[in-house]
Amino acid sequence: MRSNYKKLGGYIKEVDIRNDSLDISFLRGISSIYKSFMISKANTIGVDFSDYKIVRNGQFAFNPNTARMGDKIPIALNDGETCIVSKIYPVFEITDTKQLLSEYLMMWFRRPEFDRYARFKSHGSAREIFGWEEMCDVEFPITSIEKQIEIVGEYQTIVNRMHLNDQLNQKLSEAAQAIYKHWFVDFEFPITKEYATAIYRLELQSKPYKSSGGEMVYCEILKQQIPKEWESGSLDNIADLIDGDRGNNYPSQEALLSDGYCLFLNTGNVTKNGFEFTSNTFISKERDNLMRKGKIERGDVILTTRGTVGHTAYYNNQIEYDHVRINSGMIIVRAKKQNCSSLFIYFVLKSKAMQNSIESFMSGSAQQHLPIRDLKKIPILIPKKRTIDGFVNICQSLQNHLDLVNKEGIILANFRDILLKKMSKI
């Protein structure tokens, strides 16, 4: 152990205060992906909260059961309201904040090296446990409190900028979704010159279609009124649905690399907000050449079909990875260029109607999934190409801005990861 490395047990103590009086009902789980407290998904009907543990501001909690937790250990620092967590979660606090900052320690817990260490030190046959004693044996670098403040300040500057970008992304996405709804749900897309001329009402050009008297017809398949000349169909009418290579060349866990030629997408890379590149795995060029299917092209849309089904991401020109393959838990949705746009397909998949349909078509008990054959059964509305093109012309600028923000987010994430790596060299 290097001289500046100390065992964590000398700086923390376990805290075990139960919710005996039931004063606190703010139940939280812990996200292994984001290492933060989150709204609990557990069924709490009829549950007695008196034995749950209280976590106050500045205290930590972690899930000691590392089995089936993926590559990241669920641990979080409470920087907000007092909450309660499961009684199996160890809760602890720093004994002297003049020697160790909680934010500095949390940075150490966010390092992938800590996750690998915790998985390696986990023990047990029925369950793999990384418990309190193992936590106390964690070795980490202690530097002066002034240096800790400096490092935490640099880290929070990056993270705060990333949060601002997330908020901007949310607003841009909401704006684009609002336009999609206005055009393809409310049917208030602008009337084209061709349509206005065809009905001898040139004064209606650029007016909203439905409220201006645009002709509607009933669609039996969709069970609703739709604009005349529009059609119903399925996703495979406008796109090719491509799954990953599931043959002998599919990479084993041992074949996955922390860096390499081709990014191999995992479930953590495709979220409800698009791509997330904080936990990446790669395959070699040789492995990539062996695989027959699942290579992504610019402009493709990715849809998760196993586990967290329905997450969608758009692989655009701003993403830095030139070689990307999907794993078996997702598919590529590739627009048939002659009659559609990948950006339009992206918004179709993100629409509330499609997400509701995906949820209704999911199957499986242990792990939900959506086979391609079932995805093809979901009926969709297929507008006229001129309307799709008009929508894309408007939303492309929004998407370009969003792509630039995402690109900056990737750069910031790299800076953040570099800072976390430097902690071991202090």
C-alpha positions as CSV (number, residue, x, y, z in Angstrom):
1,M,0.0,0.0,0.0
2,R,1.4,3.4,-1.0
3,S,2.2,5.8,1.9
4,N,-0.7,8.2,1.1
5,Y,-3.2,5.3,0.8
6,K,-5.2,4.6,3.9
7,K,-7.9,2.1,4.9
8,L,-11.3,3.7,4.7
9,G,-12.3,2.1,8.1
10,G,-10.2,4.7,9.9
11,Y,-12.3,7.5,8.5
12,I,-15.9,6.2,8.6
13,K,-18.4,4.8,11.1
14,E,-21.5,2.8,10.6
15,V,-24.8,4.4,11.5
16,D,-27.8,2.3,12.3
17,I,-30.8,4.5,13.2
18,R,-34.2,2.9,12.5
19,N,-37.5,4.6,11.6
20,D,-39.1,3.5,14.8
21,S,-41.5,6.4,15.1
22,L,-42.4,6.2,11.4
23,D,-41.6,9.9,11.1
24,I,-40.0,9.4,7.7
25,S,-41.8,8.0,4.7
26,F,-39.4,9.2,2.0
27,L,-38.3,5.8,0.7
28,R,-35.4,5.6,-1.7
29,G,-33.5,2.9,-3.6
30,I,-30.0,3.3,-5.0
31,S,-29.1,3.4,-8.7
32,S,-26.0,1.4,-9.6
33,I,-25.7,3.2,-12.9
34,Y,-25.8,6.8,-11.5
35,K,-24.7,6.0,-8.0
36,S,-27.4,8.2,-6.6
37,F,-30.6,7.8,-4.6
38,M,-33.7,7.2,-6.6
39,I,-37.4,6.6,-6.2
40,S,-37.9,3.1,-5.0
41,K,-39.6,0.6,-7.4
42,A,-40.5,-1.8,-4.6
43,N,-44.1,-2.7,-3.8
44,T,-44.6,-1.0,-0.5
45,I,-48.3,-1.7,0.1
46,G,-48.7,-3.0,3.6
47,V,-45.0,-2.7,4.4
48,D,-43.9,-1.7,7.9
49,F,-41.3,1.0,7.6
50,S,-40.4,1.1,11.3
51,D,-37.3,-1.2,10.7
52,Y,-36.0,0.8,7.7
53,K,-32.8,2.7,8.1
54,I,-32.6,6.5,8.2
55,V,-30.1,8.2,5.9
56,R,-29.5,11.9,6.7
57,N,-27.8,14.6,4.6
58,G,-24.0,13.8,4.3
59,Q,-24.4,10.1,5.0
60,F,-23.8,7.2,2.6
61,A,-25.7,4.0,2.0
62,F,-24.9,1.0,-0.2
63,N,-26.4,-2.3,-1.3
64,P,-24.1,-5.1,-0.1
65,N,-25.6,-7.7,-2.4
66,T,-23.5,-7.4,-5.6
67,A,-25.0,-10.4,-7.4
68,R,-26.8,-9.4,-10.6
69,M,-25.9,-5.8,-10.1
70,G,-23.9,-5.5,-13.3
71,D,-20.5,-3.8,-13.3
72,K,-21.4,-1.0,-10.9
73,I,-21.9,-1.2,-7.1
74,P,-25.0,0.7,-5.9
75,I,-23.7,3.3,-3.5
76,A,-24.8,6.9,-2.9
77,L,-24.2,10.0,-0.9
78,N,-27.3,11.7,0.4
79,D,-27.0,15.4,-0.5
80,G,-30.6,16.2,0.0
81,E,-33.6,15.4,2.2
82,T,-33.5,12.8,4.9
83,C,-34.8,9.5,3.6
84,I,-35.1,5.8,4.5
85,V,-33.6,2.8,2.8
86,S,-33.9,-1.0,3.1
87,K,-32.7,-2.4,6.4
88,I,-30.1,-4.6,4.6
89,Y,-28.2,-1.4,3.4
90,P,-25.3,-0.4,5.5
91,V,-25.4,3.3,6.3
92,F,-22.3,5.2,7.3
93,E,-20.8,8.7,7.7
94,I,-17.4,10.3,7.8
95,T,-16.0,10.7,11.3
96,D,-14.0,13.9,10.7
97,T,-14.9,16.1,7.8
98,K,-11.8,18.2,8.5
99,Q,-9.8,15.2,7.3
100,L,-12.0,13.8,4.6
101,L,-14.7,15.4,2.5
102,S,-17.8,13.3,1.7
103,E,-17.8,14.6,-1.9
104,Y,-14.2,13.5,-2.3
105,L,-14.9,10.0,-1.0
106,M,-18.0,9.8,-3.3
107,M,-15.7,10.6,-6.3
108,W,-13.6,7.6,-5.3
109,F,-16.7,5.4,-5.3
110,R,-17.6,6.6,-8.8
111,R,-14.3,5.1,-10.2
112,P,-14.7,1.9,-12.2
113,E,-11.7,0.6,-10.3
114,F,-13.7,0.7,-7.1
115,D,-16.5,-1.3,-8.7
116,R,-14.0,-3.9,-9.9
117,Y,-12.5,-4.1,-6.5
118,A,-15.8,-4.5,-4.8
119,R,-16.9,-7.3,-7.2
120,F,-13.6,-9.0,-6.7
121,K,-13.9,-8.8,-2.9
122,S,-17.5,-9.9,-2.8
123,H,-18.0,-13.3,-1.2
124,G,-20.6,-15.9,-0.5
125,S,-22.2,-18.8,-2.4
126,A,-25.9,-18.2,-2.4
127,R,-25.3,-14.4,-2.6
128,E,-22.3,-12.4,-3.4
129,I,-21.8,-9.9,-0.6
130,F,-19.6,-6.8,-0.3
131,G,-20.3,-5.9,3.3
132,W,-19.3,-3.4,6.0
133,E,-16.0,-5.1,6.8
134,E,-15.0,-5.2,3.1
135,M,-15.9,-1.5,2.8
136,C,-13.7,-0.7,5.8
137,D,-10.8,-2.5,4.0
138,V,-11.0,-0.2,1.0
139,E,-7.7,1.6,0.4
140,F,-7.8,5.1,-1.1
141,P,-5.5,8.1,-1.3
142,I,-5.8,10.7,1.4
143,T,-4.4,14.2,0.6
144,S,-4.7,17.5,2.4
145,I,-8.2,18.9,2.9
146,E,-7.2,21.9,0.7
147,K,-6.3,19.6,-2.1
148,Q,-9.6,17.7,-1.7
149,I,-11.5,20.9,-1.9
150,E,-9.7,21.8,-5.1
151,I,-10.3,18.4,-6.7
152,V,-14.0,18.4,-5.7
153,G,-14.4,21.9,-7.1
154,E,-13.0,20.9,-10.4
155,Y,-15.2,17.8,-10.5
156,Q,-18.4,19.7,-9.6
157,T,-17.7,22.4,-12.2
158,I,-17.7,19.6,-14.8
159,V,-20.8,17.8,-13.4
160,N,-22.8,21.1,-13.0
161,R,-22.1,21.8,-16.7
162,M,-23.3,18.3,-17.6
163,H,-26.5,18.9,-15.6
164,L,-27.1,22.1,-17.4
165,N,-26.6,20.3,-20.7
166,D,-29.1,17.6,-19.6
167,Q,-31.7,20.3,-18.9
168,L,-31.1,21.9,-22.3
169,N,-31.4,18.6,-23.9
170,Q,-34.7,18.0,-22.1
171,K,-36.1,21.3,-23.4
172,L,-34.9,20.7,-27.0
173,S,-36.4,17.2,-26.9
174,E,-39.7,18.4,-25.5
175,A,-39.8,21.1,-28.2
176,A,-39.3,18.5,-31.0
177,Q,-41.8,16.1,-29.4
178,A,-44.4,19.0,-29.2
179,I,-44.0,19.6,-33.0
180,Y,-44.3,15.9,-33.7
181,K,-47.6,15.8,-31.6
182,H,-48.9,18.9,-33.3
183,W,-48.3,17.4,-36.8
184,F,-48.9,13.7,-36.4
185,V,-51.3,13.4,-33.4
186,D,-53.3,16.6,-33.6
187,F,-53.0,16.6,-37.4
188,E,-52.3,20.4,-37.5
189,F,-49.4,20.2,-39.9
190,P,-49.3,23.1,-42.4
191,I,-51.4,22.6,-45.6
192,T,-49.1,22.4,-48.6
193,K,-49.5,24.4,-51.8
194,E,-50.2,21.2,-53.7
195,Y,-53.1,20.3,-51.4
196,A,-54.5,23.8,-51.3
197,T,-54.4,23.9,-55.1
198,A,-56.0,20.5,-55.5
199,I,-59.0,21.6,-53.4
200,Y,-59.1,25.0,-55.0
201,R,-58.5,26.8,-51.7
202,L,-55.1,28.6,-52.1
203,E,-55.9,30.8,-49.1
204,L,-55.5,27.7,-46.9
205,Q,-51.8,27.2,-47.8
206,S,-49.7,27.0,-44.6
207,K,-52.8,26.9,-42.4
208,P,-53.2,24.0,-39.9
209,Y,-54.7,21.0,-41.6
210,K,-57.4,19.7,-39.3
211,S,-58.7,22.9,-37.8
212,S,-58.8,24.4,-41.4
213,G,-61.2,21.7,-42.6
214,G,-58.6,19.3,-44.0
215,E,-60.4,16.1,-45.1
216,M,-60.2,13.2,-42.6
217,V,-61.1,9.5,-43.1
218,Y,-61.6,6.7,-40.6
219,C,-58.8,4.1,-40.4
220,E,-60.2,0.7,-39.2
221,I,-56.7,-0.6,-38.3
222,L,-55.8,2.4,-36.2
223,K,-59.3,2.9,-34.9
224,Q,-59.2,6.7,-35.5
225,Q,-59.7,9.5,-38.1
226,I,-56.6,10.2,-40.1
227,P,-55.8,12.7,-42.9
228,K,-57.0,11.6,-46.3
229,E,-54.2,10.0,-48.4
230,W,-52.3,8.9,-45.3
231,E,-51.9,5.2,-44.6
232,S,-51.5,2.7,-41.9
233,G,-48.8,0.1,-41.8
234,S,-46.1,-1.3,-39.6
235,L,-42.5,-0.3,-38.8
236,D,-41.1,-2.6,-41.4
237,N,-42.9,-0.7,-44.2
238,I,-40.6,2.3,-43.6
239,A,-37.5,0.7,-42.1
240,D,-35.4,-2.4,-42.0
241,L,-35.2,-4.1,-38.5
242,I,-31.8,-5.5,-37.9
243,D,-30.9,-7.6,-34.9
244,G,-27.4,-8.4,-33.6
245,D,-25.2,-11.3,-34.4
246,R,-26.2,-14.1,-31.9
247,G,-24.0,-16.8,-33.4
248,N,-20.7,-18.3,-32.3
249,N,-18.9,-15.0,-33.0
250,Y,-20.9,-13.2,-30.3
251,P,-18.3,-11.9,-27.8
252,S,-18.1,-13.6,-24.5
253,Q,-17.5,-11.6,-21.3
254,E,-13.8,-12.3,-21.6
255,A,-13.7,-10.9,-25.1
256,L,-15.0,-7.5,-24.0
257,L,-12.4,-4.7,-23.5
258,S,-12.3,-1.5,-21.6
259,D,-10.9,0.1,-24.8
260,G,-10.6,-1.0,-28.3
261,Y,-11.5,-0.8,-32.0
262,C,-15.3,-1.2,-31.9
263,L,-17.8,0.1,-29.3
264,F,-20.0,-2.8,-28.2
265,L,-23.2,-1.3,-26.9
266,N,-24.6,-2.5,-23.6
267,T,-27.9,-1.7,-21.9
268,G,-26.4,1.2,-20.0
269,N,-25.5,2.9,-23.3
270,V,-29.1,3.3,-24.5
271,T,-31.3,5.2,-22.0
272,K,-34.7,6.9,-22.3
273,N,-32.8,10.1,-23.1
274,G,-30.6,8.6,-25.8
275,F,-27.0,7.4,-25.8
276,E,-25.0,7.4,-22.6
277,F,-21.3,6.7,-22.9
278,T,-20.2,6.6,-19.2
279,S,-19.7,2.8,-19.1
280,N,-18.3,1.5,-22.3
281,T,-17.2,-1.9,-23.5
282,F,-15.3,-2.6,-26.7
283,I,-14.3,-5.5,-29.0
284,S,-11.2,-5.9,-31.1
285,K,-11.0,-5.3,-34.8
286,E,-10.6,-9.0,-35.3
287,R,-13.8,-9.8,-33.4
288,D,-15.6,-7.0,-35.2
289,N,-14.6,-8.6,-38.6
290,L,-15.9,-12.0,-37.5
291,M,-19.4,-10.7,-36.6
292,R,-21.9,-10.8,-39.5
293,K,-24.8,-8.5,-38.2
294,G,-25.4,-5.6,-35.9
295,K,-23.0,-3.0,-37.2
296,I,-24.5,0.5,-36.9
297,E,-24.4,3.1,-39.7
298,R,-24.7,6.9,-39.3
299,G,-28.4,7.8,-39.2
300,D,-29.5,4.5,-37.7
301,V,-32.0,4.4,-34.8
302,I,-31.3,2.0,-31.9
303,L,-34.2,0.4,-29.9
304,T,-33.7,-1.7,-26.8
305,T,-35.7,-4.9,-26.9
306,R,-34.7,-6.7,-23.7
307,G,-34.6,-5.6,-20.1
308,T,-35.4,-1.9,-20.2
309,V,-37.4,-2.2,-23.4
310,G,-38.3,0.8,-25.5
311,H,-35.2,3.1,-25.0
312,T,-34.3,4.8,-28.2
313,A,-31.2,6.6,-29.5
314,Y,-30.2,8.2,-32.7
315,Y,-26.7,7.5,-34.1
316,N,-25.8,10.8,-35.8
317,N,-22.7,12.4,-37.2
318,Q,-21.7,14.1,-33.9
319,I,-21.0,10.8,-32.1
320,E,-17.3,10.2,-31.9
321,Y,-17.3,6.4,-32.2
322,D,-17.0,5.3,-35.9
323,H,-17.3,1.6,-35.3
324,V,-20.3,0.5,-33.1
325,R,-22.1,-2.8,-32.8
326,I,-25.3,-3.7,-30.8
327,N,-25.6,-6.5,-28.3
328,S,-28.4,-9.0,-28.2
329,G,-30.7,-6.7,-26.2
330,M,-31.4,-4.2,-28.9
331,I,-32.1,-3.8,-32.6
332,I,-31.1,-1.4,-35.4
333,V,-34.0,0.4,-37.1
334,R,-32.7,1.6,-40.5
335,A,-34.9,3.9,-42.6
336,K,-35.7,2.8,-46.1
337,K,-34.4,6.0,-47.7
338,Q,-36.7,6.1,-50.6
339,N,-39.8,6.7,-48.5
340,C,-38.9,7.9,-45.1
341,S,-36.4,9.6,-42.8
342,S,-34.5,8.1,-39.9
343,L,-35.2,11.3,-37.8
344,F,-38.9,10.8,-38.3
345,I,-38.6,7.1,-37.3
346,Y,-36.7,8.2,-34.2
347,F,-39.7,10.4,-33.1
348,V,-42.2,7.7,-34.0
349,L,-40.4,5.3,-31.7
350,K,-40.2,7.9,-28.9
351,S,-43.9,8.9,-29.2
352,K,-46.3,8.1,-26.4
353,A,-48.5,6.0,-28.7
354,M,-45.5,3.8,-29.7
355,Q,-44.2,3.5,-26.2
356,N,-47.6,2.4,-25.0
357,S,-47.8,-0.2,-27.8
358,I,-44.4,-1.5,-27.0
359,E,-45.3,-1.9,-23.4
360,S,-48.4,-3.9,-24.3
361,F,-46.5,-6.2,-26.7
362,M,-43.7,-7.1,-24.2
363,S,-43.4,-10.6,-23.0
364,G,-41.4,-12.6,-20.5
365,S,-41.5,-12.9,-16.8
366,A,-37.9,-13.0,-15.5
367,Q,-36.8,-10.5,-18.1
368,Q,-39.2,-8.7,-20.4
369,H,-38.4,-8.6,-24.1
370,L,-39.9,-7.5,-27.4
371,P,-39.1,-9.8,-30.4
372,I,-38.9,-8.3,-33.8
373,R,-41.9,-10.3,-35.0
374,D,-44.0,-8.6,-32.3
375,L,-42.6,-5.2,-33.0
376,K,-43.8,-5.7,-36.6
377,K,-47.4,-6.2,-35.3
378,I,-47.6,-2.7,-33.9
379,P,-49.6,-0.6,-36.3
380,I,-48.3,2.9,-37.1
381,L,-49.5,5.9,-39.1
382,I,-47.6,6.6,-42.3
383,P,-48.0,10.2,-43.5
384,K,-47.3,11.4,-47.1
385,K,-43.6,11.8,-47.8
386,R,-43.9,15.6,-48.4
387,T,-45.3,16.0,-44.8
388,I,-42.5,13.9,-43.4
389,D,-39.9,15.9,-45.3
390,G,-41.5,19.2,-44.0
391,F,-41.3,17.9,-40.4
392,V,-37.7,16.8,-40.8
393,N,-36.7,20.2,-42.2
394,I,-38.1,21.9,-39.1
395,C,-36.8,19.5,-36.5
396,Q,-33.4,18.9,-38.1
397,S,-32.1,22.2,-36.7
398,L,-33.4,21.3,-33.2
399,Q,-31.7,17.9,-33.5
400,N,-28.5,19.5,-34.8
401,H,-28.4,21.7,-31.7
402,L,-29.2,18.8,-29.5
403,D,-26.4,16.8,-31.1
404,L,-23.9,19.5,-30.4
405,V,-24.9,19.6,-26.8
406,N,-24.6,15.9,-26.6
407,K,-21.1,16.1,-28.2
408,E,-20.1,18.6,-25.5
409,G,-21.5,16.2,-23.0
410,I,-19.2,13.4,-24.2
411,I,-16.2,15.7,-24.0
412,L,-17.2,16.7,-20.4
413,A,-17.7,13.1,-19.5
414,N,-14.2,12.4,-20.7
415,F,-12.8,15.2,-18.6
416,R,-14.7,13.9,-15.6
417,D,-13.3,10.4,-16.1
418,I,-9.8,11.7,-16.4
419,L,-10.2,13.6,-13.2
420,L,-11.4,10.5,-11.4
421,K,-8.4,8.5,-12.8
422,K,-6.0,11.1,-11.5
423,M,-7.2,10.5,-8.0
424,S,-5.1,7.4,-7.8
425,K,-1.9,9.4,-8.6
426,I,-2.3,12.0,-5.9
